[in-house]
Amino acid sequence: MIFKKPLYFLLFTFLIFTYASCTRLPDVQGKGEVFLQGIWNQDSIANSVKLLNYTQHRFKISCDSFYVDLTTHSKVNYYEDSCFNKGVWKEYAKGTYIVKGDTLLLTGTFTKANYKQKASGCYRNGQYISNFKIKSSSPTSLILENLNDQRECTLVLKEKITCVPKEL
């Protein structure tokens, strides 16, 4: 008999099952969705003159990663006077995305303008989580509905990007 004690047999069996059940994650980023790859700008916002605040989006989507520039215009000051910047300010975020059915799920962190992590300062810090319903898409346009405030985000493709997965 190979195993003289039941404890060794149990330990050996546990190790075999543990090894067999583990799967190694790939060492490269995912490919993402082909139809989203590119630089997308929200050139205008319907009824922006009538709104108290609105945010214009600029997305760069490459493979399974996104970078977003958010330009907010506000008639109401939600921040310290030194941060309000006459009602126009920029925020940045980066992270990864997935598409589930008709929903685009973005998960990342707020960053500085160079996309390095932002730990403090004006505006939002920490996690960036945003979900959009994909209302329609074509090779040159994308219409999203923000699921937080139901505002429509009409994006125009400015530059197509081909995904070349990078090592993690």
N, C-alpha and C positions, 0 to 999 in steps of 0.2 A: 504494500500500500504506500502510495506516494506521501500522503498526509497522515501523520500519526496522531495529530490532535485536531479536533473539530474546529478550533479557533483558526488554525492555519488555513484550513479548507475554506472557511467563511471569508477570511481576508483575501485569499487568492481569488475566490469567486467575485467578491466585491470589486477588486481591481480590474478583473477582466470585463465586467459589465460597465464599469466606469470608463474604461478606455474605449470600449466599443460604442458607447453612447455619446462620446464627445465628438463634436465636429469643429474643425478649425475654421475660423473666420478668414475670408480672403484678405490678402495684404494690399489690395487695391480698392479704390473707391468704386461704388456702384455706377452703372451706366445711366440711371435716371430715365426720364421720358424723352424720346427723340423730339416730339413736337414742342417741347418747352425750351430746348437748347437755344440760347441766344441772349441778346441784350434787348430788353423790352422797356419802352418808355410810355408813361401815361402823359400824353402831350397836353391834355386839357381835362377839365372837370365840369360836367353839366351844372349850371346854376351856381357856379362858384361865387359870384358876386352876392348872392342872397344868403350864403352859408356863413355861420359864425366862425367855423373852422373847417378845414379840409386838408388832406394830405395827398400829395402827388408821389407816385411810386416810380422807381427805376430799378428793374431787376436785371441781374446778370445770372443766368442759370447755365451751369456747366456740369455735365454728368449728374450726380445726385446732390450737388451743392448749389446754394444760392447766395447771392450778395444783394442786398437791397439798400438803396438810398431813399430816405423818406424826407420830403420837403413839406413842412407843415406851415400853413398860412392861418393865422388866428386873429380875430378881432377881440378876443377875450384873453386876459393874462392869467394863465394857470400856474406860472412859475415866478421865481424871484425876478425883480425888475432887471437885474443884470443878465438874466438868461432870456428874457422875453424877446430881445433883438428886434424891436418894432413889429412884432407879430409874424416874423418869418424865421424859421430855424430848420436845420438839417439834423437828421439822425441816421445812423447806419447800423446794419445788422448782417450777420452771416450765419450759415448753418446748413442743414440738410433738409431735403423735402421728400415727401412721398405723395403719390396720387392713389387715392382709394375711391374707386367708382368715379363720381363726378366732383370729388373734393380734393383740393390741393392743400396739404398739411405742411406748414413751415415751422421748423423748430430750430432755434439757434440762440445766439446771444447778441445783445447790443454791443457795438464796437465804436472805436474812434474812426475818423475818416480814412485811416490807413488799414482798416479792418482788423486791428489788434484789439484785444479785449478791453472793454471800458469798465472800470470798477467804480468810478464816481464822476461827478460833474453835473452839468445841466442836463435836464430832460431825463429820459428813462435809462436805467441800468439793469443788468441782469439778463434774465431770459427773454427772448423774443419768441412768442408763439402766436401764429396767425393762421387762420383757416379761411379758404376761399372756395366758393362753389364755382366750378368751371362752367359758365353759361354757354360759351361757344368758343371755338378755336378754328383758325385757318392758318395757312402757312405764314401770313403776315400780320394777323391780329389775334388778340386773345381778350375775351371779355370775362372778367371775374366778378363775383359778388362777395364782398367781405361778410363773413358770417357773424362778425361781432356787431356791425352797425348797418348791415344790408346796403351799404353804398356800393355802387357799381364802379369797377376799375377797368377802363378800356385801354388796353395796351397795344402798342404798335411795335412790330419787330424792326429794330434798327440795325442789327448785325446778327447773322446766323453763326452759331458756334457748333463745331463738331466735337463730341465728347472723346477725349483721350484720357482714360482713367489714370490717375496718379497713384503712386505708392503711398500708403498711409504711414 
